[in-house]
């Protein structure tokens, strides 16, 4: 990978590490905060590449609160289980009361 790609990933990981327990954010919100609003897919690639790193990737979902990255977690429903262990209610891969648990880095950092 290109050095600027790795740098972008590291910047994504820094933000994801700041998502509070019991809160979630979206790929797009992270991309927008980084000044790359059209790079939500790159944020997703960063989350896919976070395996083995100490990054709470389970707290990053799509803009509608869907657990679109769940297939990148080991085990059945691990992403959902991690979210539920933080008090977030998930039904059919959809976070319930998404607005109330959504964390916007542009407003919080």
Secondary structure by P-SEA (a helix, b strand, c coil): ccaaaaaaaaaaaaaaaaccccbbbcaaaaaaaacccccaaaaaaaaaacccccccccccccccccccccccccccaaaaaaaaaaccccccccccccccccccccccc
